Amino acid sequence: MSLFGRDTERKELDALLFDPRDRTGVLIEGEPGIGKSALVEETVAAAASVRVLRTAGTEAERHFGYAGLHRLLYPLRAAFAGLPARQYDALACAFGLSDAEGEPSVHLVGLAALTLLSDAAAEQALLVVAEDVHWLDSASAQVLAFLARRIHTEPITVLATVRDGATSPLAAAGLTPMRLTALSAAHATALLGVAAPRLSAPVRERVLAEADGNPLALIELATSAADLAELPATLPMTDRLRRAFAARAQALPGPAATALLVAALDDGGARSEILAAAGLLLGRDLSPDVLAPAVEARLIALVSGTVVFRHPLIRSALAATATAEERGRAHRALAEILRDAPDRRAWQRAAGVAGHDEEVARELEEVAGRARHRGAAAAALERAAVVGSAGHRADRLLRAAELAVDSGSRDTAERLVRTARTLELTPPQDATAHRLLSGFDDGVREDPSRIGDLAELAARVAADGHDDAALRILWGAAMRCFWSEPGPEVRRALLAVVEGLPVAKDDPRRVAITAYVAPVECGTTVLGYLRGQISATGRDPEVDRFLGSAALQVGAFDLAARYAAAAAPGLRATGRLGLLPRALAVQAWCLTRLGDVITAEPIAAEAEALADETGQPFMGGLAVAVRAEIAALRGNRERAATLATDAERIGLASGARPVLATVALARGLAALGEGRADDAYTDLARMHDPADPAHTPALRAYFLADLADAAVRSGRTEALRNLLDTVTPAAARTGSPALHIGLRYARALLAGETAGDRFAEVLAADLTGWPAERARAHLAYGEWLRRQRRVVDSRNPLRTARETFDALGFTAWSERARLELRGAGEASPERGPDIGERLTPHELAIARLAAQGLTNREIGQRLYLSHRTVSTHLHRIFPKLGVSSRTELAAVLPAAPGTE
């Protein structure tokens, strides 16, 4: 039957799917029966020049991790062995092809899938079809979303369907949405004329009215026309269709109806097991012919030994119209048949439990322990909480919630915690509930007053001997101290709890928590530990990430960049994309402050992309703010303004202070670069105003050099002196490098005619790894020498500043040095565009890795791209840089400090 009324959609779909400029794909949305599957089938039938790989979500399989992905990749199974080792191990673990324990990273599984599809697409373009993605298991849905974000340059297109009102990770994966609406009256009449040409005029009008342009309803309601009179006029379309299907099923012979109900409740679909279970219910063996009436009634089809429902609503209609007793008996019969499939058997037994059964609950706990994805494990534990004894319910719900948090399922986690909190909880359970309920976004959206509650909760939990739980609560509180400001009393209370824990002082978690809670008071102690551990980086990426965060808090940006850089490879290798953007954001933030913007820019861009992909908006906002700062340093005022506005929008949504502080910094630097000293001072001073949302007690003292430049140039030296008086006591209590570098520089600017000794002190300090600060000092010293009429003496520091700023890509600052040199009687060569100006951040990341000697496959594994995408980018990069080989690329792109 042709696509009545869908010719326009079909042409639009072809144009979107096979546009060579963007092959990502299309997500078809619409109510049940609106024609999504029909449109897909027409497209597949016409796609003669491409290879089609298919999968579909089903209600029965939604709890089995990677079921949908296995169906999609099964035709490519011969290529599994050719995958890189880590990718093969992850995929084999996900599909149960190995005995490896633990959960594979969904992102490593995604990278393995991307490699398989990319290699297959090199031989023939691919069309990946995924229907009913709202019913895909969460692991498969996440992998498909991962793929969709990374196939822009591949001959691969995704075509997916989703039901109206349903959610799926694919909805935010860059697919073009196409919403199918009802057929026009003319097309609906034409379709009904073909489907049921003998209907009487009154019945035809009733069918047309009830179907309301829904193609499936037109066909199915016409078949069940005799039952139309019983349908309430207000019944939703989905329920009308279920009623129609149920009426047809009720007309079947008893054995066929029993087998059909078993098929509706089965999570496999194999005809043999359906007949075996139905035979148990009926007390006799059944032949395949028993299903013939259901086939004739157009409820099912038999395909290669499996029972396939013609539409998902048929399955749900059969389940909904059966009694609870009938469903329970069918589930128990299936469980009896599935003795060799323990996971499926446990789910069937659980579905067949009418009340509580602790034995079944324990079986589900075992299912959770074997699950290859946290989402599947959480579902098993949630069901165990329902069917098991009341005494274990809270524990199971909270364990399920913790797994949901880990897998990024926010709605599920919050629902489970809310349910658990209706029960009587023990103190440790109550602590877990508090922690999990605001585990997303580091509690940014919460009232800062709750941080004090967390301090009290951690103290109670620690007093009960649960040190690890107390540390987790304190880490959550520490992160809130970063994003918001609870005040000094709350910080002191948190610090007291930390110091009272019987946990080693060199525990990385304790060090990081201390740095966040009391960066000044404990800065010297934290710094001593960080410097002593720097040689041990690379052993544990989680430890390196903790310590990188700690180093940023105490103003040791050089150490923070090194720790974060050490953490990133391990987080990449294990596919921990939830933690990776955090390490990258810290690395980019610190490298930018140090002056290595060429290295920082692609890292910040990747942190932004991964934060968006993993649902971490505020970490993404911080990365955007860093990119705004980089644009300001490069002298790109329009881009800096746009990025700063984008980041500010994210930060203001919940008062994420570090985001807003970095936005203020970016705007201040842009104003300084344009010579607008008053505006620069206004922006930079915001961080020191407790009433301003950009106020950040931990970070404000680390931007003193920028603020000092703005203050002196705008004639606000007295305000600067007053500010220095407020931060000097803090400097006496901590060895923070950033704070002391800024203080020395500001005092030199304020010294007037005696500044020579002050600048000598600034330049005599160890600024290894701080090239921007050293160049800034040379520039200011050269400017001071010119004002003292020591023109010849000024040329050398000004020349050093110009060369350093040229190398760093600080356009506005290098122009300032050139202007000063011109005033000192020395011309400067013209500055050409640097590497960062010729390449996009993404291209720069690929170019750097290629320059280090990595192959395309290795680069792809590092950046979660296919090796063919890497090749495409390199073919674009070479002409931009005027090179033709990796060897030449290495010469153009020397390794920069802070890279991995």
C-alpha positions, 0 to 999 in steps of 0.5 A, spaced: 500 500 500 502 506 498 504 512 502 497 516 502 499 523 504 506 522 505 509 524 499 512 530 501 515 527 508 518 522 503 521 527 499 523 531 505 526 525 508 530 523 502 533 530 502 535 530 509 538 523 509 542 523 503 545 530 503 552 529 502 553 536 506 550 533 513 549 525 513 547 525 521 540 523 520 533 524 522 529 522 528 521 521 526 516 523 531 509 522 532 503 518 535 502 511 535 500 509 528 501 515 525 506 512 519 513 512 522 514 505 520 511 505 514 515 511 512 521 507 514 520 501 510 519 505 504 525 509 505 529 502 506 526 499 500 528 505 496 535 505 499 538 500 493 545 503 494 546 503 501 547 497 506 542 497 511 543 495 519 537 495 523 535 495 530 528 496 534 526 497 541 521 493 545 518 493 551 520 486 553 527 487 552 528 494 555 531 492 561 537 488 558 543 492 557 546 492 550 540 488 547 538 493 541 546 494 540 547 487 539 541 486 534 544 492 530 551 490 530 550 482 529 551 482 521 558 485 523 560 480 528 565 477 523 569 484 524 569 484 531 576 480 532 579 486 528 577 491 533 583 495 537 584 491 544 580 495 548 574 496 544 574 489 543 574 487 550 569 493 552 564 490 546 565 483 548 564 484 555 557 488 553 555 482 549 557 477 554 562 474 549 567 474 554 568 472 562 570 479 564 567 482 570 565 489 571 561 494 567 564 496 560 564 503 559 558 505 554 563 510 551 568 505 549 563 500 547 560 506 543 567 507 540 567 500 538 561 500 534 563 507 531 569 503 528 565 497 526 560 502 522 566 506 519 570 500 517 563 497 514 561 504 511 568 504 507 566 499 503 558 501 502 555 507 505 550 505 511 543 507 513 542 505 520 535 504 522 533 504 529 525 504 531 522 505 537 528 508 540 524 510 546 524 502 548 531 501 547 535 499 553 538 505 556 545 502 554 544 501 547 540 508 546 546 512 549 551 508 544 546 510 538 546 517 541 554 517 541 554 514 534 550 520 531 554 525 534 560 523 531 558 521 524 558 527 520 564 526 515 562 518 515 558 515 509 553 513 515 546 516 516 541 514 522 534 514 521 530 513 528 523 513 530 520 515 537 513 516 540 510 523 541 511 525 548 517 519 550 524 521 551 531 518 548 538 520 548 537 520 541 533 527 541 539 531 543 544 527 539 544 532 533 539 528 528 534 532 524 527 532 527 521 530 523 514 530 526 509 526 522 502 529 523 495 526 521 493 525 514 489 530 511 481 529 510 482 527 502 488 522 504 484 519 510 478 518 505 482 515 500 486 510 504 480 508 507 477 506 501 483 502 499 483 498 506 475 497 507 472 499 500 465 495 502 464 500 508 457 503 509 457 510 508 455 511 516 460 506 518 465 510 514 464 517 516 464 514 524 471 511 522 474 517 519 471 521 525 474 516 530 481 515 526 482 523 526 487 522 520 491 516 523 493 511 518 493 505 523 487 507 526 483 508 519 485 500 517 484 497 524 478 501 526 475 499 519 476 492 521 473 492 528 467 497 525 462 493 529 465 495 536 465 502 534 459 504 537 462 502 544 468 506 544 467 513 548 468 519 544 473 522 549 478 515 548 485 517 546 487 514 540 492 509 543 487 506 547 482 506 541 487 502 537 488 497 543 481 496 544 481 494 537 486 490 537 484 487 543 477 485 540 480 482 535 484 477 539 478 476 544 475 472 537 481 467 537 480 460 539 482 459 546 489 455 545 491 461 540 489 466 545 493 463 550 499 462 546 498 470 543 498 472 551 505 468 552 508 471 546 506 478 548 509 477 555 515 474 552 522 478 552 525 473 547 520 472 541 522 465 539 516 461 537 519 454 540 519 457 547 512 461 546 509 454 544 513 451 550 510 455 555 503 456 552 503 448 552 505 448 560 499 453 561 494 448 557 497 441 559 499 439 552 504 440 547 502 445 542 504 445 534 506 451 530 499 451 527 496 454 533 498 461 532 495 460 525 489 464 527 493 470 530 497 470 523 490 470 519 487 476 524 493 480 522 496 480 529 502 477 528 507 474 523 512 468 523 519 470 521 525 465 521 522 462 527 520 468 531 513 471 533 513 478 531 507 483 533 505 487 527 505 493 531 507 494 539 500 496 541 498 489 539 503 487 545 500 492 550 493 491 548 494 483 550 497 484 556 492 490 558 486 486 557 488 480 561 487 479 568 492 479 573 492 472 574 492 470 567 499 474 566 502 471 572 501 464 570 504 466 563 510 469 566 511 463 571 510 458 565 515 462 561 520 462 567 519 455 568 521 454 560 527 459 561 531 455 566 538 456 562 537 463 562 537 466 569 537 473 567 531 472 563 528 467 568 529 472 574 525 477 570 519 473 568 519 470 576 519 477 578 513 479 573 509 473 576 509 475 583 503 477 586 505 479 593 512 479 596 518 473 594 525 474 597 527 469 593 526 472 587 528 479 589 535 475 591 535 473 584 534 480 581 540 482 586 544 477 582 541 479 575 544 486 577 550 484 579 551 481 572 549 487 569 553 490 563 550 497 564 548 501 570 541 502 568 540 495 567 542 494 574 538 499 577 532 496 574 533 490 577 534 492 584 528 497 583 524 491 581 527 487 587 525 492 592 518 491 590 518 484 590 522 483 596 521 483 603 520 490 606 526 490 611 531 490 604 527 495 600 530 502 602 537 499 601 535 496 594 532 503 592 538 507 594 543 502 591 538 502 585 538 510 585 546 510 586 547 506 579 542 511 576 546 517 578 552 513 575 549 512 569 546 519 568 539 517 569 537 523 573 529 522 573 530 515 575 535 517 581 530 522 583 524 518 583 528 512 587 530 517 592 523 520 593 520 513 594 526 511 599 525 517 603 518 515 604 521 509 608 524 509 615 531 510 614 537 508 618 542 514 619 547 511 613 541 510 609 539 517 610 546 520 608 546 516 602 539 519 600 541 526 602 547 525 597 544 522 591 538 527 591 542 533 589 548 528 586 547 532 579 550 538 577 554 538 584 548 541 587 549 547 584 541 549 583 540 548 591 540 553 596 547 554 599 544 554 606 544 546 605 551 546 605 551 547 612 546 541 613 551 537 609 556 538 614 552 536 620 550 530 616 557 528 615 559 529 622 553 524 624 555 519 619 562 519 621 560 519 629 557 512 627 563 510 624 562 510 616 568 514 614 567 513 607 560 515 607 562 521 610 567 523 605 563 522 600 558 527 603 564 532 604 566 531 597 559 533 595 559 539 600 566 541 597 563 542 590 558 546 593 563 551 596 566 551 589 560 553 585 556 557 590 558 561 597 556 558 604 560 563 608 566 562 613 562 559 618 559 553 614 566 553 611 569 552 618 564 547 620 566 543 614 573 543 615 572 541 622 569 535 620 574 533 615 580 534 620 576 530 625 575 524 620 580 518 622 582 518 615 590 519 613 591 526 611 594 524 605 588 521 602 587 524 595 580 525 597 581 529 604 586 533 600 581 535 595 576 537 600 580 541 604 583 545 598 576 546 596 573 548 603 579 552 606 584 554 600 587 559 604 587 557 611 590 550 609 593 552 602 600 551 604 599 544 607 595 542 601 601 545 596 606 541 600 603 535 599 601 536 591 609 538 590 611 531 593 606 527 589 607 530 582 612 525 580 607 519 582 602 522 576 599 517 571 598 511 576 590 513 578 586 518 573 581 519 579 587 521 584 590 525 579 583 528 577 582 530 585 589 533 586 588 537 579 582 540 582 585 541 589 591 545 585 587 549 582 583 551 588 590 553 592 592 557 586 598 552 583 595 553 576 602 549 573 601 543 578 593 543 576 595 543 569 600 537 570 595 533 574 589 534 570 593 532 564 595 526 567 588 524 569 586 525 562 589 519 558 587 514 563 579 517 563 579 516 556 582 509 556 577 507 560 571 511 557 569 515 563 567 521 559 563 523 565 569 525 569 573 527 563 570 534 561 572 535 569 579 534 568 579 537 561 576 544 564 581 544 569 586 543 565 584 548 560 582 553 565 589 553 568 593 553 561 589 559 559 591 563 566 599 560 564 598 563 557 598 556 553 592 558 549 594 554 543 594 548 547 588 550 552 583 552 546 582 545 543 582 542 550 576 547 552 572 546 546 572 538 547 571 539 555 565 543 552 562 538 547 563 532 552 560 536 558 554 537 553 554 530 551 554 527 559 549 532 561 554 537 565 551 544 564 555 548 569 562 544 567 560 546 560 559 553 562 566 554 565 569 551 559 565 556 554 567 562 559 575 559 558 574 559 551 571 567 551 577 568 555 582 565 550 578 569 545 579 576 549 587 574 549 587 573 542 584 580 541 578 577 537 573 581 541 566 579 537 568 572 539 569 573 546 563 577 547 559 572 544 562 566 548 562 570 554 554 572 553 553 564 552 557 562 558 554 568 563 547 565 561 549 558 563 552 561 570 546 566 571 541 560 571 543 558 578 549 562 580 555 558 578 560 563 581 566 560 578 563 561 571 561 568 572 567 570 575 571 567 569 566 571 564 568 577 568 575 576 567 574 574 559 570 581 559 575 585 563 581 582 559 577 584 552 577 591 555 584 591 557 586 589 550 582 594 547 584 600 551 578 601 555 581 601 562 575 603 566 571 598 563 576 593 565 576 595 572 569 595 573 569 587 570 574 585 574 572 588 580 566 584 580 569 578 583 571 582 589 564 585 591 561 580 596 554 582 593 556 580 586 554 573 583 561 573 580 564 574 587 568 568 588 572 568 595 577 562 593 579 565 586 578 572 586 585 573 589 588 569 583 587 575 578 590 581 581 595 582 576 589 583 571 586 587 576 592 591 577 593 593 570 586 596 569 586 599 576 593 603 574 591 605 567 584 607 569 587 612 575 584 607 581 591 606 584 588 608 591 582 603 590 588 598 588 592 599 594 585 598 599 584 592 595 591 589 596 591 591 604 585 586 604 588 580 601 595 581 604 593 577 610 591 571 606 598 571 602 601 571 609 597 564 610 598 561 604 604 559 599 599 560 593 603 561 587 598 565 583 596 570 589 604 571 590 605 573 583 599 577 583 601 581 589 608 582 587 606 585 580 601 589 583 606 592 588 611 594 582 605 597 579 604 602 585 611 603 587 612 609 582 619 612 581 622 606 585 619 600 581 625 598 579 627 594 585 620 591 585 620 589 578 627 586 579 623 582 585 618 580 580 622 577 574 627 574 579 621 569 582 621 562 579 616 563 573 617 557 570 611 554 567 608 561 567 610 565 561 604 569 560 606 572 567 613 573 565 611 577 559 606 581 563 612 583 567 617 584 562 612 589 558 610 593 564 617 594 566 619 596 559 613 601 560 616 604 566 623 604 564 620 608 558 617 613 563 623 614 566 626 616 560 631 610 560 629 608 552 635 604 551 634 600 557 626 599 555 628 596 549 630 589 551 624 587 556 619 590 551 622 586 545 622 580 550 615 581 552 613 582 544 616 575 542 613 571 548 606 574 547 607 573 539 609 566 541 603 565 546 598 568 541 596 574 545 594 579 540 592 585 544 598 584 548 603 583 543 601 589 539 601 593 546 609 591 546 610 593 539 607 600 540 611 601 546 617 599 542 616 603 536 616 609 542 622 607 544 625 607 537 625 600 534 621 597 529 617 590 530 616 585 524 609 584 522 606 578 526 603 573 522 597 568 524 599 563 529 597 556 528 591 557 533 588 562 528 589 558 522 585 551 525 579 550 529 580 547 536 578 540 533 583 541 528 588 543 532 587 537 537 588 532 531 594 536 529 597 536 535 596 528 536 598 527 529 605 531 530 606 527 536 606 521 532 600 518 533 596 514 528 589 515 525 586 510 529 590 512 536 588 519 535 581 516 534 581 512 540 584 518 544 578 523 541 572 518 540 572 519 533 573 514 527 579 513 524 576 515 517 574 522 520 581 523 523 583 522 516 578 527 513 580 532 518 588 531 516 586 532 509 583 539 511 589 541 516 595 540 511 593 545 506 591 550 512 598 549 515 602 549 508 605 542 509 604 535 506 606 530 511 606 528 518 613 530 519 612 537 516 606 537 521 611 536 527 615 541 525 610 546 525 607 544 531 612 543 536 609 539 543 607 544 548 607 544 555 601 541 559 599 536 553 598 529 555 
